Amino acid sequence: METTRQQKIERLLQKELADIFQKQTAQMRGTLVSVSKVRISPDLSVMRGYLSVFPSERAEEIIGNINAQASQLRYELGQRVRHQLRIIPEIKFFQDDSLDYLERIDQLLQH
């Protein structure tokens, strides 16, 4: 069960990460990265971000690159939320493939 504090921090981190990714992907034509979900551990030390990537064929490559730059993202995130959070959590990103899953179910239902 998540506490209200965890939920508030998750929303804050999701908003800031979405802004960071929007600015970074503006330079990459034809690629869209959105933050679909953020989960934070009860002790607020570890954050798991779930990313939806379009086109989904490049998702593994893009998320790998993002995880390789996690320390830089953590620093930038820390600069943005330093007045709201005392400790900036370690971050790890995963692919949110729920849209692909829904598309596959839709295809199966139409046949």
Residue frames as a rotation matrix with the C-alpha (Angstrom) as fourth column:
MET 1
0.577 0.817 0.000 0.00
0.817 -0.577 0.000 0.00
0.000 0.000 -1.000 0.00
GLU 2
-0.355 -0.723 0.592 1.47
0.718 -0.616 -0.322 3.30
0.598 0.311 0.738 -1.09
THR 3
-0.195 0.233 -0.953 1.43
0.793 -0.535 -0.293 6.24
-0.578 -0.812 -0.081 1.24
THR 4
0.845 0.534 0.013 0.15
0.467 -0.726 -0.506 9.66
-0.261 0.433 -0.863 0.20
ARG 5
0.429 -0.777 -0.460 3.73
-0.425 -0.623 0.657 10.95
-0.797 -0.086 -0.597 0.36
GLN 6
-0.472 -0.586 0.658 4.93
0.270 0.615 0.741 8.27
-0.839 0.528 -0.132 -2.07
GLN 7
0.215 0.658 0.722 2.13
0.926 0.098 -0.364 9.13
-0.310 0.747 -0.588 -4.47
LYS 8
0.905 0.097 -0.413 2.94
0.044 -0.990 -0.135 12.85
-0.422 0.104 -0.901 -4.37
ILE 9
0.008 -0.985 -0.169 6.62
-0.435 -0.156 0.887 12.20
-0.901 0.066 -0.430 -5.00
GLU 10
-0.356 -0.075 0.931 5.80
0.622 0.724 0.296 9.80
-0.697 0.685 -0.211 -7.84
ARG 11
0.658 0.668 0.349 3.65
0.720 -0.420 -0.553 12.45
-0.223 0.615 -0.756 -9.53
LEU 12
0.727 -0.461 -0.510 6.36
-0.333 -0.885 0.326 15.09
-0.601 -0.067 -0.796 -9.09
LEU 13
-0.305 -0.914 0.266 9.08
-0.200 0.335 0.921 12.83
-0.931 0.228 -0.285 -10.52
GLN 14
-0.070 0.361 0.930 6.85
0.831 0.536 -0.146 11.73
-0.551 0.763 -0.338 -13.41
LYS 15
0.891 0.447 -0.083 6.11
0.351 -0.792 -0.499 15.33
-0.289 0.415 -0.863 -14.37
GLU 16
0.464 -0.792 -0.397 9.77
-0.569 -0.610 0.552 16.38
-0.679 -0.030 -0.733 -14.24
LEU 17
-0.421 -0.624 0.658 11.00
0.107 0.686 0.720 13.31
-0.901 0.373 -0.222 -16.12
ALA 18
0.335 0.622 0.708 8.36
0.831 0.161 -0.533 13.82
-0.445 0.767 -0.463 -18.82
ASP 19
0.930 -0.027 -0.367 9.60
-0.123 -0.962 -0.242 17.38
-0.347 0.271 -0.898 -19.27
ILE 20
0.003 -1.000 0.003 13.23
-0.516 0.001 0.856 16.21
-0.856 -0.005 -0.516 -19.50
PHE 21
-0.391 -0.138 0.910 12.42
0.489 0.807 0.332 13.53
-0.780 0.575 -0.247 -22.07
GLN 22
0.694 0.682 0.232 10.27
0.588 -0.350 -0.729 15.91
-0.416 0.642 -0.644 -24.10
LYS 23
0.721 -0.481 -0.499 13.20
-0.517 -0.852 0.075 18.31
-0.461 0.204 -0.863 -24.44
GLN 24
-0.297 -0.896 0.331 15.68
-0.406 0.432 0.805 15.54
-0.864 0.105 -0.492 -25.23
THR 25
-0.277 0.225 0.934 13.53
0.655 0.755 0.013 13.80
-0.703 0.616 -0.356 -27.85
ALA 26
0.720 0.490 -0.491 12.73
0.016 -0.720 -0.694 17.07
-0.694 0.491 -0.526 -29.62
GLN 27
-0.010 -0.825 -0.565 16.16
-0.825 -0.312 0.470 16.70
-0.564 0.471 -0.678 -31.24
MET 28
-0.867 -0.256 0.428 15.44
-0.046 0.896 0.441 13.12
-0.497 0.362 -0.789 -32.37
ARG 29
-0.382 0.746 -0.546 12.93
-0.922 -0.345 0.173 13.29
-0.059 0.570 0.820 -35.21
GLY 30
0.029 0.537 -0.843 10.33
-0.597 0.686 0.416 10.51
0.802 0.491 0.341 -35.33
THR 31
-0.485 -0.213 -0.848 10.90
0.477 0.748 -0.461 9.30
0.733 -0.628 -0.261 -31.77
LEU 32
0.123 0.590 0.798 8.62
-0.584 -0.607 0.539 9.83
0.803 -0.532 0.270 -28.81
VAL 33
-0.603 -0.308 -0.736 9.37
0.432 0.650 -0.625 8.83
0.671 -0.695 -0.259 -25.23
SER 34
0.084 0.664 0.743 6.70
-0.548 -0.592 0.591 9.23
0.832 -0.456 0.314 -22.58
VAL 35
-0.926 -0.349 0.142 6.76
-0.280 0.386 -0.879 8.39
0.252 -0.854 -0.455 -18.89
SER 36
-0.175 0.936 -0.305 3.73
-0.156 0.279 0.947 6.20
0.972 0.214 0.097 -18.32
LYS 37
0.865 0.451 -0.222 4.31
0.114 0.255 0.960 5.30
0.489 -0.856 0.169 -14.68
VAL 38
-0.245 -0.912 0.330 6.72
-0.422 -0.206 -0.883 6.03
0.873 -0.355 -0.334 -11.83
ARG 39
0.815 0.400 -0.419 7.01
0.180 0.514 0.839 3.87
0.551 -0.759 0.347 -8.70
ILE 40
-0.058 -0.827 0.559 9.15
-0.610 -0.414 -0.676 4.73
0.790 -0.380 -0.480 -5.70
SER 41
-0.321 -0.144 -0.936 10.25
0.463 0.839 -0.287 2.46
0.826 -0.525 -0.202 -2.87
PRO 42
0.667 0.674 -0.318 8.80
0.580 -0.202 0.790 3.03
0.468 -0.711 -0.525 0.63
ASP 43
0.302 -0.622 -0.723 12.12
0.748 -0.315 0.584 4.44
-0.591 -0.717 0.370 1.85
LEU 44
0.928 0.219 -0.301 12.18
-0.002 -0.805 -0.593 6.83
-0.372 0.551 -0.747 -1.18
SER 45
0.085 -0.992 -0.096 15.65
-0.362 -0.121 0.924 5.63
-0.928 -0.044 -0.370 -2.24
VAL 46
-0.831 -0.345 0.437 14.83
0.223 0.514 0.828 3.78
-0.510 0.786 -0.350 -5.48
MET 47
0.031 0.831 -0.555 12.62
-0.585 -0.435 -0.684 4.93
-0.810 0.346 0.473 -8.35
ARG 48
-0.597 -0.099 0.796 11.39
0.510 0.719 0.472 2.71
-0.619 0.688 -0.379 -11.16
GLY 49
-0.241 0.477 -0.845 10.25
-0.601 -0.757 -0.256 4.57
-0.762 0.446 0.469 -14.26
TYR 50
-0.146 0.292 0.945 8.17
0.609 0.780 -0.147 2.89
-0.780 0.554 -0.291 -16.94
LEU 51
-0.464 -0.168 -0.870 8.64
-0.441 -0.808 0.391 4.39
-0.768 0.565 0.300 -20.39
SER 52
0.488 0.604 0.630 6.49
0.448 0.446 -0.775 4.07
-0.749 0.661 -0.053 -23.47
VAL 53
-0.455 -0.764 -0.458 8.56
-0.156 -0.438 0.886 4.48
-0.877 0.474 0.080 -26.65
PHE 54
0.716 0.611 0.337 7.32
0.284 0.186 -0.941 5.16
-0.638 0.769 -0.040 -30.16
PRO 55
0.331 0.497 -0.802 8.27
-0.715 0.687 0.130 3.54
0.616 0.531 0.582 -32.51
SER 56
0.745 0.079 0.662 8.26
-0.602 0.507 0.617 0.44
-0.287 -0.858 0.425 -30.30
GLU 57
0.868 -0.479 -0.134 10.86
0.308 0.729 -0.611 -1.32
0.390 0.489 0.780 -32.50
ARG 58
-0.009 -0.919 0.394 13.53
0.056 -0.394 -0.918 1.00
0.998 0.014 0.055 -31.07
ALA 59
0.768 0.448 0.458 12.32
-0.367 -0.279 0.887 0.75
0.525 -0.849 -0.050 -27.47
GLU 60
0.838 -0.467 -0.282 15.00
0.543 0.666 0.511 -1.65
-0.051 -0.581 0.812 -26.24
GLU 61
-0.049 -0.901 0.432 17.80
0.866 -0.253 -0.431 0.43
0.497 0.353 0.792 -27.73
ILE 62
0.016 0.118 0.993 16.43
-0.080 -0.990 0.119 3.75
0.997 -0.082 -0.007 -26.42
ILE 63
0.908 0.341 0.243 15.75
-0.268 0.028 0.963 2.46
0.322 -0.940 0.117 -22.90
GLY 64
0.572 -0.789 -0.224 19.24
0.818 0.567 0.094 0.94
0.053 -0.238 0.970 -22.84
ASN 65
-0.250 -0.649 0.718 20.70
0.571 -0.698 -0.432 4.35
0.782 0.302 0.546 -23.74
ILE 66
0.371 0.480 0.795 18.56
-0.355 -0.718 0.599 6.06
0.858 -0.504 -0.096 -21.10
ASN 67
0.987 -0.020 -0.162 19.68
0.151 0.494 0.856 3.59
0.063 -0.869 0.490 -18.41
ALA 68
0.182 -0.982 0.056 23.30
0.934 0.155 -0.322 4.15
0.308 0.111 0.945 -19.46
GLN 69
-0.516 -0.318 0.795 22.79
0.201 -0.947 -0.249 7.88
0.833 0.031 0.553 -18.79
ALA 70
0.403 0.783 -0.475 20.85
0.637 0.132 0.759 7.34
0.657 -0.608 -0.445 -15.55
SER 71
-0.099 -0.486 -0.868 23.40
0.955 -0.293 0.055 9.21
-0.281 -0.824 0.493 -13.43
GLN 72
-0.953 -0.216 0.213 23.15
0.282 -0.890 0.358 12.30
0.112 0.401 0.909 -15.66
LEU 73
-0.201 0.960 0.193 19.36
0.165 -0.161 0.973 12.11
0.965 0.228 -0.126 -15.56
ARG 74
0.320 0.273 -0.907 19.46
0.902 0.205 0.380 11.77
0.290 -0.940 -0.181 -11.79
TYR 75
-0.625 -0.624 -0.469 21.62
0.717 -0.697 -0.028 14.89
-0.309 -0.353 0.883 -11.55
GLU 76
-0.860 0.336 0.384 19.29
0.014 -0.736 0.676 16.88
0.510 0.587 0.629 -13.81
LEU 77
0.149 0.941 -0.304 16.27
0.415 0.219 0.883 15.62
0.898 -0.258 -0.358 -11.89
GLY 78
0.017 -0.249 -0.968 18.01
1.000 -0.019 0.022 16.61
-0.024 -0.968 0.248 -8.65
GLN 79
-0.929 -0.370 0.017 18.53
0.369 -0.924 0.101 20.14
-0.021 0.100 0.995 -9.94
ARG 80
-0.527 0.797 0.297 14.82
-0.089 -0.398 0.913 20.43
0.846 0.454 0.280 -10.67
VAL 81
0.504 0.826 -0.252 13.43
0.103 0.232 0.967 18.99
0.857 -0.514 0.032 -7.41
ARG 82
-0.448 -0.814 -0.368 16.17
0.471 0.135 -0.872 19.94
0.759 -0.564 0.324 -4.94
HIS 83
-0.765 0.197 0.613 13.79
-0.530 -0.733 -0.426 22.19
0.365 -0.651 0.666 -2.99
GLN 84
0.307 0.951 0.034 11.10
-0.848 0.258 0.463 19.51
0.431 -0.171 0.886 -2.66
LEU 85
0.912 -0.010 -0.410 13.20
0.106 0.972 0.210 16.40
0.397 -0.235 0.888 -1.94
ARG 86
0.635 -0.719 0.282 16.10
-0.629 -0.269 0.730 15.95
-0.449 -0.641 -0.623 0.44
ILE 87
-0.391 -0.728 0.563 17.42
-0.210 0.666 0.716 12.76
-0.896 0.162 -0.413 -1.21
ILE 88
0.123 0.355 -0.927 17.20
-0.987 -0.049 -0.150 12.13
-0.099 0.933 0.345 -4.95
PRO 89
0.565 0.162 0.809 16.43
-0.319 0.947 0.033 8.42
-0.761 -0.277 0.587 -5.53
GLU 90
-0.718 -0.673 0.178 18.48
-0.190 0.436 0.880 6.03
-0.670 0.598 -0.440 -7.64
ILE 91
0.229 0.859 -0.457 16.66
-0.749 -0.144 -0.647 5.63
-0.622 0.490 0.611 -10.95
LYS 92
-0.814 -0.330 0.478 16.09
0.026 0.802 0.597 2.66
-0.580 0.498 -0.644 -13.24
PHE 93
-0.194 0.743 -0.640 13.94
-0.888 -0.410 -0.207 2.60
-0.417 0.528 0.740 -16.35
PHE 94
-0.646 0.127 0.752 11.88
0.228 0.973 0.032 -0.20
-0.728 0.192 -0.658 -17.84
GLN 95
-0.933 0.345 -0.103 9.80
-0.191 -0.232 0.954 -0.57
0.305 0.909 0.283 -20.97
ASP 96
-0.395 0.900 0.184 6.05
-0.302 0.062 -0.951 -0.15
-0.868 -0.432 0.247 -20.56
ASP 97
-0.989 -0.035 -0.145 4.69
-0.149 0.344 0.927 -2.44
0.018 0.938 -0.346 -23.22
SER 98
-0.474 0.876 0.096 1.03
0.261 0.243 -0.934 -2.13
-0.841 -0.418 -0.343 -22.24
LEU 99
0.099 0.505 -0.858 0.18
-0.721 -0.558 -0.411 -0.34
-0.686 0.659 0.309 -25.53
ASP 100
-0.600 -0.368 -0.711 1.71
-0.762 0.533 0.367 -3.19
0.244 0.762 -0.600 -27.55
TYR 101
-0.949 0.282 0.144 -0.22
0.173 0.843 -0.509 -5.65
-0.265 -0.458 -0.849 -25.39
LEU 102
-0.131 0.951 -0.281 -3.51
-0.090 -0.293 -0.952 -3.80
-0.987 -0.100 0.124 -26.01
GLU 103
-0.060 0.038 -0.997 -2.80
-0.959 -0.279 0.047 -3.65
-0.277 0.959 0.053 -29.74
ARG 104
-0.891 -0.318 -0.322 -2.14
-0.393 0.898 0.200 -7.41
0.226 0.305 -0.925 -29.82
ILE 105
-0.688 0.709 0.155 -5.40
0.302 0.473 -0.828 -8.13
-0.661 -0.522 -0.539 -27.97
ASP 106
0.052 0.702 -0.710 -7.27
-0.516 -0.590 -0.621 -5.88
-0.855 0.398 0.332 -30.39
GLN 107
-0.408 -0.288 -0.866 -5.80
-0.909 0.219 0.356 -7.77
0.087 0.932 -0.351 -33.34
LEU 108
-1.000 0.001 -0.011 -6.78
0.003 0.986 -0.167 -11.12
0.011 -0.167 -0.986 -31.82
LEU 109
-0.420 0.905 -0.064 -10.34
0.163 0.006 -0.987 -9.96
-0.893 -0.425 -0.150 -31.19
GLN 110
0.024 0.423 -0.906 -10.80
-0.784 -0.554 -0.280 -8.80
-0.620 0.717 0.318 -34.77
HIS 111
-0.643 -0.306 -0.702 -9.95
-0.709 0.585 0.394 -12.24
0.291 0.751 -0.593 -36.23
